[in-house]
Amino acid sequence: MNGIGLVLQGGGMRGIYTSGVLDFFMEKGIYFPYTIGVSAGACNGSMYISRQMGLAKRMYLDYIDDPRYINYANILKRKSVLGMDFIFGEIPKSLNPFDLETFKNSKDKFLIVTTDCDTGKPVYFDKDDCQDIFTIIKASSSIPFITDPVDFLDMKLIDGGISDPIPIKKSIQDGNDLNVVVLTDSRYMRKPNNIKRAVYKMCERQIKITDHILNMHRINNETIDYINDLEKEKKAVVIKPSKNIKMGIVNKNKSKLKELYELGYEDAKNSYLKIKKIYS
């Protein structure tokens, strides 16, 4: 089976919706030959490639009350709100082990999207060409103002959602005429005029990436329009929240997280016939 891609949007804690979608896929034995993910989408995608059903859900829920995971007090100390070393180090390597061997041996293509701080352009990493996968996923998930950039190969890398929030065009460029797109938020973004001054002040040494952050809404909205057109042309199956569960990028409300996970599972289930038609 060739030419079918799975595209996973990010969204911080909203990514637990994608966990529900992918757990349904794994339950049904649905594995696509090509997956590309951004930020939380990359986290979920990695555990989909390693065939570990339920692992992503546990990653979101089991440690949510641990101050090493989320600590709002760090804002006052000008430190990362998210404990990135804990999330991408201690949890997958010891507390909730990630099956690195199955991941590496998988024949499925898996790409991770990051953003180069200096250029504002996307940088794509293929799992088969990258030895330090946790660092790359950490970079893809490094949200500006919330976490620090990641130094890698003489680059400073941050959240791939800044430059390529829903990498559908990359998937098509790589030869996938059909795509399943999992969105955690399909709404249009507003122009961020109210934070323009703050952004420039916080990123005054990185003018290019600052301009890119302030242009995110245009990139995101154009991509949403493009995906909607592909769906009308039956070139894409889009799975997105069927009801609005209000949740920010960083959220510790366990009941809402569980609700969003269950919604992802049910939305995937309701899309099963469409998925099965293009998958078989």
SVG drawing of the C-alpha trace seen along z (x, -y; Angstrom):
<svg xmlns="http://www.w3.org/2000/svg" viewBox="-20 -47 47 52">
<polyline fill="none" stroke="black" stroke-width="0.4" points="0.0,0.0 1.5,-3.3 0.5,-6.9 -1.5,-7.2 -0.4,-9.5 -1.4,-10.2 -1.0,-13.9 -1.1,-14.8 -1.6,-18.4 -0.1,-19.5 -2.0,-21.5 -0.3,-20.9 -2.6,-19.1 -5.3,-19.0 -3.1,-16.3 -4.8,-13.8 -7.6,-13.9 -5.1,-12.4 -4.2,-9.8 -7.8,-8.6 -7.9,-8.5 -4.7,-6.5 -5.7,-4.1 -8.7,-3.3 -6.6,-2.8 -4.3,-0.4 -7.2,1.5 -8.4,2.0 -4.9,2.8 -4.8,-0.3 -1.3,-1.4 -0.4,-3.8 2.9,-3.5 3.6,-7.2 3.0,-9.4 4.1,-13.0 3.5,-14.8 4.0,-18.2 4.6,-18.9 2.0,-16.8 1.2,-15.1 4.8,-14.0 4.6,-12.6 1.5,-10.7 2.8,-9.5 6.0,-8.1 3.9,-5.8 1.7,-4.8 4.8,-3.8 6.1,-1.8 2.7,-0.1 2.0,-1.0 -1.7,-1.4 -2.6,-3.4 0.9,-4.7 0.1,-8.3 -3.0,-8.4 -0.9,-7.5 1.7,-10.0 -1.0,-12.8 -2.9,-11.6 -0.6,-9.7 1.8,-12.5 -0.4,-15.6 -0.3,-16.4 3.5,-16.0 5.2,-19.4 8.0,-18.0 5.4,-17.8 3.6,-21.2 4.7,-23.9 3.1,-27.3 5.3,-28.7 8.2,-28.5 6.7,-31.5 7.9,-33.8 11.3,-32.2 11.4,-32.7 11.7,-29.0 9.8,-26.5 6.3,-25.8 6.6,-22.3 9.2,-20.0 10.7,-19.0 13.5,-16.8 11.0,-15.0 8.5,-14.5 11.0,-13.5 13.6,-11.9 12.5,-10.3 9.0,-9.3 9.7,-7.5 13.0,-6.1 12.1,-4.7 8.6,-5.5 6.5,-4.7 9.0,-2.9 8.9,-3.7 9.6,-0.7 12.5,-2.2 13.4,1.1 10.0,1.6 10.0,-2.1 13.4,-1.8 12.6,1.5 9.3,0.3 9.2,0.1 6.7,-2.7 7.9,-6.2 7.7,-8.7 8.6,-12.4 8.8,-15.0 8.4,-18.7 10.5,-21.4 11.1,-25.1 14.5,-26.7 14.6,-29.7 17.0,-31.6 15.2,-31.2 11.6,-30.6 11.5,-27.7 10.4,-24.1 13.0,-21.4 11.8,-17.8 13.5,-14.8 13.0,-11.3 13.1,-8.6 15.4,-6.5 18.0,-9.2 17.9,-10.4 19.6,-8.7 18.3,-11.0 14.6,-10.8 13.6,-12.1 15.5,-15.3 13.8,-15.9 10.3,-15.3 11.3,-17.6 12.3,-20.3 9.1,-19.9 7.1,-20.3 9.1,-23.4 6.4,-26.0 7.7,-29.6 7.3,-31.5 6.4,-28.3 9.6,-26.2 13.2,-26.8 14.5,-26.2 16.5,-23.0 20.0,-23.1 20.6,-20.4 23.2,-20.3 24.1,-23.9 20.4,-24.9 18.0,-26.3 14.8,-24.4 11.3,-25.1 7.7,-23.9 7.1,-22.8 3.6,-24.3 5.2,-27.7 6.2,-27.1 4.1,-24.1 1.2,-23.6 -0.6,-20.9 2.0,-19.4 -0.4,-18.1 1.6,-19.6 4.8,-17.9 2.9,-14.6 1.6,-15.2 5.1,-16.3 6.4,-13.0 4.0,-11.1 0.8,-10.7 -2.2,-11.4 -4.6,-10.4 -4.3,-11.6 -6.0,-11.0 -5.7,-14.3 -6.2,-14.4 -6.9,-17.9 -7.0,-18.9 -8.4,-22.4 -9.9,-23.1 -10.9,-26.7 -9.4,-29.7 -6.8,-31.6 -7.2,-35.3 -4.5,-37.8 -2.5,-38.3 -2.4,-42.1 -2.9,-42.2 0.4,-40.4 2.5,-41.9 4.5,-44.3 5.0,-41.5 6.3,-39.1 8.8,-41.5 10.1,-42.3 10.5,-38.7 12.1,-37.7 13.9,-40.9 17.1,-38.9 15.2,-36.6 13.4,-39.0 12.7,-36.4 11.1,-33.9 9.2,-36.7 7.7,-37.7 6.9,-34.1 5.0,-33.7 3.0,-36.8 2.2,-35.3 1.1,-31.9 -2.6,-32.7 -2.3,-33.2 -0.3,-29.9 -2.8,-28.0 -5.9,-29.4 -4.6,-28.9 -3.8,-25.3 -7.3,-24.7 -8.8,-26.0 -6.5,-23.7 -7.5,-20.7 -11.2,-21.5 -10.8,-21.6 -9.0,-18.2 -11.8,-16.8 -14.4,-18.0 -12.3,-16.4 -12.2,-13.1 -8.5,-13.3 -8.5,-13.6 -10.4,-12.1 -10.4,-14.7 -11.0,-13.6 -11.5,-16.6 -13.4,-17.2 -17.1,-16.8 -17.9,-19.0 -16.1,-21.9 -14.2,-21.1 -12.5,-24.3 -8.9,-23.7 -5.7,-25.7 -2.3,-24.5 -1.3,-23.7 -4.1,-22.3 -4.2,-20.2 -8.0,-19.5 -8.0,-15.7 -11.7,-15.3 -11.5,-17.4 -8.5,-15.6 -10.3,-12.2 -13.3,-13.7 -11.2,-14.8 -9.4,-11.4 -12.8,-9.7 -14.0,-12.1 -11.0,-11.3 -11.7,-7.6 -15.4,-8.0 -14.7,-10.4 -12.3,-7.9 -14.8,-5.1 -17.4,-7.2 -14.9,-7.7 -14.0,-4.0 -15.9,-3.2 -14.3,-6.2 -10.9,-5.1 -11.4,-1.5 -12.4,-2.4 -9.1,-4.1 -7.0,-1.8 -8.1,1.5"/>
</svg>
